[in-house]
Amino acid sequence: MSTLCWNCRGLASLRAVRELRMWCSSLVPDILFLSETKVNKSIVENNKISFNFPYSFGVSSIGRSGGLCIYWRDCIDFTLVSFSQNHICGDVKHESGVSWRFVGLYGWPEASNKHKTWSLIRQLCDDVEGPILFGGDFNEILSYGEKESGVDNERRTLPDFRETLHDCELRDLGYEGQWFTWEKGRTKQTLIRERLDRFVANGPWFELSLNQVVDNMARKKSDHSPIFLKLGEHRRKKRFWFETHWLLDSECEEVVRGAWRDITGGVGDRLKRVAGELKSWSSRKFKGVEVQIEKLEKDLKEAQGEVVSDESLAKCADIEKQLEDLFDKKEAYWYLRSRVSEIKDGDRNTKYFHHKAFKRGSKNEIKGLYNAEGNWKEELEDIKKIVEQFYRTLFSAGTPSEEACTKCNTPYF
């Protein structure tokens, strides 16, 4: 499932329609939200045919100012909740069964009216208890790190934006690609770049456990870049892996044969049954050593995250020694059981040493955080407490300085 949001700065031109048609053809978004269409409701809604959408709902512009429209496909059940010149809100239910509330937002551009944007966000969040996702042009940055060049004027509304997201428990989804979404000026001396467009969501939305990627796309025609949110399916349960060392035990073949015979059906059903039986058998057969290794690996991670001291270093060395002993026992066991001479000391293919030798690819998620005492924490509850305490301290200290805001660059949490 995917959502594309764009401040198109006018949909009357053929060029803008052509760009959108190309994006809709290549990206195939399930939801398309446009702001500043600058045309009548009927015109923008009828464009659904050009963009290959069966459904649409538009808000007419006032003269040559404003105008919104949302388009959606058959796989989406969209129920309109509310709308105005600055937002379209509706409940989204995908054919997969996942549902939440979506708000396409266009923030007031005038500094004197930005408080209306924050009030609107608060009101929309108060009206819903479940998952809610905002996307569009907020017309404000979250930190001075989201601005490049231009006059270094104080953004008086910036703290209010941050406070609104904090109070509503909304989190920035981050991005890939270029960092800015708005650009003005054609020379180095006049060029200004800012990140005004984004997706933010509340805690219940993140609890849907969707794999999300936000792409800040290349800017064309408009001075705003489109932002494209791609959602994966629910994160799957732990994948089944066939362990090669199972073949060293004579019982493995019996488990496979038994599981394959005990079920009728196609190959897919039989493979699922075999995988389940192998996992159960492995858990019973090797539970003792594997559980100890898993626990010690977790203890080692925590110990390595502590503040460096003689005690912490000694603790790490002791845990590593215990792990070495367990691996020796594990390999000696398999050596005696299978009499396979190829298993030799030092030729270890265990997960622990793979973790030590190779760095896992970075992902767009928080692995852990250091607490106020400088200790590394990875448990979800510990991370929540650290984040909460950080922002309580930040927002109780008054208006953040430019330096502090720069350090607190996106993503917002």
C-alpha positions in Angstrom: 0.0 0.0 0.0 1.3 3.5 -0.7 0.4 7.2 -0.5 1.6 10.1 -2.6 1.3 13.7 -1.3 2.2 16.7 -3.4 1.7 20.5 -3.3 1.4 20.8 -7.0 1.1 24.6 -7.1 -1.7 24.5 -9.7 -3.3 21.7 -11.6 -4.6 23.8 -14.5 -1.5 23.3 -16.6 -1.0 20.4 -18.9 2.6 20.0 -17.6 1.4 19.4 -14.0 -1.2 16.9 -15.2 1.5 15.1 -17.3 3.9 14.9 -14.4 1.2 13.4 -12.1 0.1 10.9 -14.8 3.7 9.7 -15.1 4.1 9.3 -11.3 0.8 7.5 -10.9 1.8 5.2 -13.7 5.2 4.3 -12.3 4.5 4.4 -8.6 0.8 3.3 -8.6 -0.1 4.9 -5.3 -3.3 3.7 -3.6 -4.0 7.2 -2.3 -3.1 10.5 -3.9 -3.4 13.8 -2.0 -2.9 17.1 -3.8 -2.8 20.6 -2.3 -2.9 24.0 -3.9 -4.7 22.7 -7.0 -5.9 26.3 -7.7 -8.9 24.9 -9.7 -12.6 24.2 -9.1 -13.7 21.0 -7.4 -15.3 19.5 -10.5 -12.1 20.0 -12.6 -9.8 18.4 -10.1 -12.2 15.5 -9.4 -12.6 14.7 -13.1 -8.8 14.4 -13.4 -9.2 11.0 -11.7 -9.6 9.5 -15.2 -6.2 10.9 -16.3 -4.6 9.6 -13.1 -6.3 6.2 -13.4 -8.2 6.4 -10.1 -11.9 5.3 -9.8 -12.7 7.7 -6.9 -12.0 11.2 -5.9 -13.1 14.0 -3.6 -12.1 17.7 -4.1 -12.2 21.0 -2.3 -12.6 24.0 -4.6 -9.9 26.7 -4.5 -10.9 30.3 -3.6 -10.0 32.1 -6.7 -6.4 31.2 -7.6 -5.6 30.2 -4.0 -5.8 26.8 -2.3 -7.7 23.8 -3.4 -7.4 20.2 -2.3 -8.2 16.8 -3.7 -7.8 13.1 -2.7 -8.0 10.1 -5.0 -8.1 6.5 -4.0 -8.3 3.0 -5.7 -10.6 0.1 -5.4 -8.4 -1.7 -2.9 -9.2 1.2 -0.5 -12.4 1.8 1.4 -12.3 5.5 2.1 -14.9 7.1 4.3 -14.9 10.9 4.4 -14.9 12.3 8.0 -14.3 16.1 7.6 -12.7 18.6 5.2 -11.8 22.3 4.9 -9.7 24.6 2.8 -6.7 23.1 4.6 -7.4 19.4 5.1 -9.2 16.3 4.0 -9.8 13.7 6.7 -11.1 10.2 6.2 -11.0 6.6 7.5 -9.0 4.3 5.4 -9.5 0.5 5.3 -7.3 -1.5 3.0 -8.4 -4.8 1.5 -5.8 -6.5 3.7 -7.9 -5.5 6.7 -5.5 -2.8 8.0 -7.3 0.5 8.9 -6.5 3.9 10.2 -7.5 7.6 9.8 -5.7 9.6 7.2 -5.4 13.4 7.1 -4.2 15.2 4.0 -2.9 18.5 5.3 -2.1 21.9 3.8 -0.7 24.2 6.5 -1.4 27.9 6.5 1.6 29.6 4.8 1.3 33.0 6.6 3.3 33.2 9.9 0.4 35.0 11.5 -2.0 32.1 10.7 0.2 29.1 11.5 -1.4 28.8 14.9 -4.5 27.7 13.0 -2.5 24.7 11.6 -1.5 23.6 15.1 -5.1 24.0 16.4 -6.4 21.9 13.5 -3.9 19.1 14.2 -4.8 19.1 17.8 -8.5 19.0 17.0 -8.2 16.1 14.6 -6.1 14.1 17.1 -8.6 14.7 19.8 -11.4 13.3 17.6 -9.8 9.9 17.2 -8.4 7.3 19.6 -7.0 4.9 17.1 -4.2 5.1 14.5 -3.9 8.4 12.6 -1.5 9.4 9.8 -0.9 13.0 8.6 0.7 13.7 5.2 1.2 16.9 3.2 2.6 20.4 3.3 2.9 21.6 6.9 4.5 24.9 5.8 6.9 24.8 8.7 10.2 23.2 9.7 10.9 21.2 12.8 14.4 22.4 13.4 16.9 24.9 11.9 18.7 21.9 10.5 15.8 21.6 8.0 16.7 24.9 6.4 19.5 25.9 4.1 20.6 29.4 3.0 18.3 32.4 3.1 18.0 35.0 5.9 18.6 33.5 9.3 15.5 35.0 10.8 14.1 33.5 14.0 11.2 31.1 13.3 8.8 32.0 16.1 6.3 29.3 15.1 8.9 26.5 15.1 8.6 25.8 18.9 4.8 25.7 18.6 5.0 23.1 15.8 7.3 20.9 17.9 5.1 21.3 20.9 2.0 20.4 18.9 3.6 17.1 17.7 4.8 16.4 21.2 1.4 17.0 22.9 -0.4 15.0 20.2 2.2 12.2 20.5 2.9 12.4 16.8 6.2 11.1 15.3 7.9 12.0 12.1 8.3 9.0 9.8 11.7 10.2 8.5 12.7 10.0 4.8 15.0 8.7 2.2 16.4 10.6 -0.7 17.0 14.4 -0.6 16.4 16.0 2.7 14.5 19.1 1.5 11.0 19.2 0.0 10.8 22.9 -0.9 13.2 24.9 -3.0 13.2 28.6 -4.1 15.8 30.5 -6.1 17.8 29.8 -9.2 21.3 30.9 -8.2 23.6 30.0 -5.3 23.1 33.4 -3.8 19.3 33.2 -3.9 18.7 29.5 -3.3 16.7 28.5 -0.2 15.8 25.0 0.7 13.5 23.7 3.5 11.8 20.5 4.6 8.1 21.6 4.7 6.4 18.4 3.6 6.4 15.2 5.7 4.4 12.3 7.1 3.7 12.1 10.9 1.7 9.5 12.8 0.7 8.6 16.4 1.7 5.6 18.5 -1.3 3.4 17.6 -0.4 3.8 13.9 3.2 2.6 14.5 1.8 -0.3 16.5 0.2 -1.6 13.3 3.8 -2.8 12.7 3.9 -1.8 9.0 7.2 -1.5 7.2 7.3 2.1 6.0 9.6 4.0 3.7 9.2 7.7 2.8 10.8 8.9 -0.4 11.4 12.6 -0.9 11.2 12.6 -4.7 12.8 14.9 -7.2 11.2 18.3 -7.5 9.4 19.0 -10.9 7.2 21.8 -12.0 6.2 22.9 -8.5 8.6 24.3 -5.9 7.6 21.4 -3.7 8.8 17.8 -4.0 6.3 15.0 -3.9 6.6 12.7 -0.8 5.8 9.0 -1.3 5.0 6.7 1.5 5.4 3.0 0.8 3.9 0.6 3.3 4.7 -3.1 3.4 2.6 -5.9 4.9 2.6 -6.7 8.6 6.1 -7.7 9.8 6.2 -11.4 9.6 6.9 -13.7 12.4 10.5 -15.0 12.6 11.4 -16.7 9.4 12.1 -20.4 9.4 15.7 -21.4 8.8 16.9 -24.9 8.2 19.9 -25.5 10.4 22.6 -27.5 8.6 23.7 -29.2 11.8 20.3 -30.9 12.1 21.5 -33.2 9.4 24.2 -34.5 11.8 21.4 -36.1 14.0 19.8 -39.3 12.7 16.5 -38.2 14.2 16.2 -35.3 11.7 15.4 -37.6 8.8 12.7 -39.4 10.9 11.1 -36.0 11.8 11.0 -34.9 8.2 9.6 -38.3 6.9 7.0 -38.4 9.7 5.8 -34.8 9.1 5.6 -35.3 5.3 3.5 -38.5 5.7 1.1 -37.2 8.4 -0.6 -34.5 6.3 -2.6 -34.6 3.1 -2.5 -31.8 0.7 -0.2 -30.0 -1.7 3.5 -29.4 -1.4 3.0 -26.0 0.3 1.0 -27.5 3.2 3.5 -30.4 3.6 6.5 -28.0 3.7 4.7 -25.9 6.4 4.1 -29.0 8.5 7.7 -30.1 8.1 9.0 -26.7 9.1 6.8 -26.7 12.2 7.8 -30.2 13.3 11.5 -29.4 12.8 11.3 -26.2 14.9 9.5 -28.2 17.7 12.0 -31.0 17.6 15.0 -28.6 17.6 13.6 -26.7 20.6 13.3 -30.0 22.6 16.6 -31.4 21.4 18.9 -28.4 21.8 17.1 -26.1 24.2 19.6 -26.2 27.0 22.7 -24.9 25.2 20.9 -22.6 22.8 19.0 -20.8 25.6 22.2 -20.3 27.5 23.9 -18.9 24.5 21.0 -16.6 23.7 20.9 -15.2 27.2 24.7 -14.7 27.4 24.7 -12.9 24.1 22.0 -10.5 25.4 24.0 -10.0 28.6 27.1 -9.2 26.6 25.3 -6.6 24.5 24.1 -4.9 27.7 27.6 -5.1 29.3 29.2 -3.6 26.2 26.7 -0.7 26.4 27.7 0.3 29.9 30.0 3.1 30.7 33.6 2.0 30.2 35.2 1.0 33.5 37.4 -1.8 34.9 34.3 -3.5 36.2 32.4 -3.4 32.9 35.5 -4.6 31.0 36.0 -7.5 33.4 32.3 -8.3 33.1 32.5 -8.4 29.3 35.6 -10.7 29.4 33.9 -13.0 31.8 30.8 -13.3 29.6 32.9 -13.9 26.5 34.7 -16.7 28.3 31.4 -18.3 29.2 30.3 -18.1 25.6 33.5 -19.6 24.4 33.0 -22.6 26.8 29.4 -23.1 25.6 30.5 -23.1 21.9 33.2 -25.6 22.7 30.7 -27.9 24.4 28.3 -27.5 21.5 30.9 -28.4 18.9 32.3 -31.2 20.9 28.8 -32.6 21.3 28.3 -32.6 17.5 31.7 -34.0 16.9 31.1 -37.0 19.1 27.6 -37.5 17.9 28.3 -37.5 14.2 32.0 -38.4 14.1 32.4 -35.8 11.4 36.1 -34.9 11.4 35.4 -31.7 9.3 34.3 -30.0 12.5 37.5 -28.5 13.9 38.3 -26.0 16.6 38.3 -22.5 15.2 36.1 -23.4 12.2 32.9 -22.1 13.8 29.9 -21.1 11.9 27.7 -19.8 14.8 25.5 -16.8 14.9 27.6 -15.2 17.7 30.8 -15.0 15.7 28.9 -13.9 12.6 27.7 -11.0 14.7 31.2 -10.2 15.8 32.6 -10.4 12.3 29.9 -8.6 10.3 28.0 -5.5 10.9 24.3 -5.7 10.3 22.9 -3.4 7.6 21.5 -0.3 9.2 17.7 0.1 9.2 15.4 3.1 9.6 14.5 2.3 13.2 15.9 2.9 16.7 18.0 -0.1 17.9 18.7 1.4 21.3 19.5 4.6 23.2 21.9 5.7 25.9 20.2 6.7 29.2 21.2 9.7 31.3 23.8 7.6 33.1 25.4 6.7 29.8 24.3 3.1 29.7 23.0 1.5 26.4 19.4 0.3 26.6 17.6 -1.8 23.9 14.4 -2.9 25.7 11.3 -1.1 24.3 10.1 0.1 27.7 13.6 1.5 28.5 13.7 3.3 25.1 10.2 4.8 25.8 11.4 6.2 29.2 14.6 7.7 27.7 12.7 9.4 24.9 10.0 10.7 27.2 12.5 12.1 29.7 14.6 13.7 26.9 11.6 15.6 25.5 10.3 16.5 29.0 13.6 18.1 29.7 13.8 19.7 26.3 10.4 21.3 26.4 10.5 22.3 30.1 13.7 24.3 29.4 11.9 27.0 27.4 12.3 27.9 23.8 15.2 25.8 22.3 18.2 27.6 21.0 19.2 27.4 17.3 22.1 25.2 18.3 19.8 22.8 20.3 17.3 22.6 17.4 20.1 21.8 15.0 21.2 18.9 17.1 17.6 17.7 17.3 17.5 17.2 13.5 15.0 14.9 11.9 13.6 12.3 12.2 11.6 13.9 15.1 11.9 11.2 17.9 
